[in-house]
Amino acid sequence: MDIKEIEQFLRIHGIRPSHHRIRVYHYLMEKRNHPSVDVIYQELVREIPTLSKTTVYSTLELFLEKGVVSLITIDENERRYDADTSLHGHFRCNTCGRIFDVRLNTGIGDLNGMDDFEISESHIYFKGLCPECLKKSTS
């Protein structure tokens, strides 16, 4: 997504597209690294010296409220954010801490025994070693 598309996307979702909000969303879409508030802040403050950590946090909370990002709480002590709001899972490497997307071969409608339920959220997490860390551990 380019800046104009992000601006339009935010407007469609009822979010006033300020410069900071556009840059935070652009970062999430471009990097796809499931960052924390601190990671986003450290990256963006270099180019936006007026940016505060509070602004990043409140922007992400607004994005969550409007449903344009998902919250990843795969680790109890850390909140990470994902601009991909489609149904998918996450894998966290126990060694390097990176989080990877996991594509699922099922949809919400394919879940057995959930016919009479209304699902508002789903969280599917896996933990272990990523291929890179696994390779290092066996070398």
C-alpha positions as CSV (number, residue, x, y, z in Angstrom):
1,M,0.0,0.0,0.0
2,D,1.3,3.4,-0.8
3,I,0.6,6.5,1.4
4,K,-2.5,7.6,-0.6
5,E,-4.0,4.1,-0.3
6,I,-3.3,4.0,3.4
7,E,-4.9,7.4,3.8
8,Q,-8.0,6.2,2.0
9,F,-8.0,2.9,4.0
10,L,-7.9,4.8,7.3
11,R,-10.7,7.1,6.3
12,I,-12.9,4.2,5.2
13,H,-12.4,2.7,8.7
14,G,-13.3,6.0,10.5
15,I,-9.8,7.0,11.3
16,R,-8.5,10.5,10.7
17,P,-5.3,10.0,8.7
18,S,-2.8,12.1,10.5
19,H,0.9,11.9,9.5
20,H,1.8,9.8,12.5
21,R,-1.1,7.4,12.0
22,I,-0.3,6.9,8.3
23,R,3.4,6.3,9.1
24,V,2.6,3.8,11.9
25,Y,0.2,1.8,9.6
26,H,2.7,2.0,6.7
27,Y,5.4,0.6,9.0
28,L,3.1,-2.3,10.0
29,M,2.2,-3.1,6.3
30,E,5.8,-2.7,5.0
31,K,7.7,-4.6,7.7
32,R,5.2,-7.3,8.7
33,N,7.5,-8.0,11.6
34,H,4.8,-8.2,14.3
35,P,6.4,-5.3,16.2
36,S,5.9,-4.0,19.8
37,V,5.2,-0.3,20.5
38,D,8.9,0.1,21.4
39,V,10.1,-1.3,18.0
40,I,7.8,0.9,16.0
41,Y,8.8,3.9,18.1
42,Q,12.5,3.3,17.7
43,E,12.2,2.9,14.0
44,L,10.0,5.9,13.3
45,V,11.4,8.4,15.7
46,R,14.5,8.6,13.5
47,E,12.5,10.1,10.7
48,I,9.8,11.8,12.9
49,P,11.6,13.4,15.8
50,T,8.4,14.8,17.2
51,L,6.9,11.3,17.6
52,S,6.3,10.1,21.2
53,K,5.9,6.5,22.4
54,T,2.5,7.6,23.8
55,T,1.4,8.6,20.3
56,V,2.5,5.2,18.9
57,Y,0.6,3.4,21.7
58,S,-2.6,5.5,21.3
59,T,-2.5,5.0,17.5
60,L,-2.2,1.3,17.9
61,E,-5.1,1.2,20.4
62,L,-7.2,3.2,17.9
63,F,-6.3,0.7,15.2
64,L,-7.3,-2.2,17.4
65,E,-10.6,-0.5,18.3
66,K,-11.4,0.1,14.6
67,G,-10.3,-3.5,13.6
68,V,-7.5,-2.6,11.3
69,V,-4.8,-4.4,13.3
70,S,-4.7,-7.4,15.5
71,L,-3.1,-7.8,18.9
72,I,-0.7,-10.7,19.3
73,T,-0.2,-11.8,22.9
74,I,1.8,-15.0,22.3
75,D,4.1,-14.0,25.1
76,E,2.3,-12.9,28.3
77,N,4.7,-10.0,28.9
78,E,4.7,-8.5,25.4
79,R,2.1,-7.0,23.1
80,R,2.8,-7.2,19.4
81,Y,0.7,-5.9,16.5
82,D,-0.2,-7.3,13.1
83,A,-1.7,-5.4,10.2
84,D,-2.9,-8.8,8.7
85,T,-6.3,-9.2,10.2
86,S,-7.2,-12.3,8.2
87,L,-7.6,-15.6,9.9
88,H,-4.1,-17.0,10.5
89,G,-1.9,-18.3,13.3
90,H,1.5,-17.3,14.7
91,F,4.7,-19.1,15.5
92,R,7.1,-17.6,18.0
93,C,10.7,-18.9,18.1
94,N,11.8,-19.6,21.6
95,T,15.4,-18.7,20.7
96,C,15.4,-15.6,18.6
97,G,11.9,-14.3,19.6
98,R,10.8,-13.6,16.0
99,I,7.1,-14.2,15.2
100,F,6.1,-15.8,11.9
101,D,2.6,-16.0,10.3
102,V,1.1,-19.5,9.9
103,R,-1.4,-19.9,7.2
104,L,-4.3,-22.2,8.1
105,N,-6.2,-24.5,5.8
106,T,-9.5,-23.8,7.6
107,G,-11.9,-20.9,8.0
108,I,-14.1,-19.9,10.9
109,G,-17.0,-21.7,9.2
110,D,-15.0,-25.0,9.2
111,L,-14.8,-25.3,13.0
112,N,-16.7,-28.3,14.4
113,G,-19.1,-27.7,17.2
114,M,-19.1,-23.9,16.8
115,D,-22.4,-23.5,14.8
116,D,-24.3,-21.8,17.5
117,F,-21.5,-19.5,18.6
118,E,-20.6,-16.0,17.5
119,I,-16.8,-15.7,17.3
120,S,-15.4,-12.2,17.9
121,E,-11.7,-13.2,18.1
122,S,-9.4,-16.1,17.5
123,H,-5.8,-16.7,18.6
124,I,-3.8,-19.6,17.3
125,Y,-0.2,-19.7,18.6
126,F,2.7,-22.1,18.2
127,K,6.1,-22.0,20.0
128,G,9.3,-23.8,19.2
129,L,12.4,-23.2,17.1
130,C,12.4,-21.5,13.7
131,P,14.4,-23.2,10.9
132,E,17.3,-20.8,11.3
133,C,17.6,-21.3,15.1
134,L,17.0,-25.1,14.7
135,K,19.9,-25.2,12.1
136,K,22.2,-23.4,14.5
137,S,21.3,-25.7,17.4
138,T,22.1,-28.8,15.4
139,S,25.4,-27.5,14.0
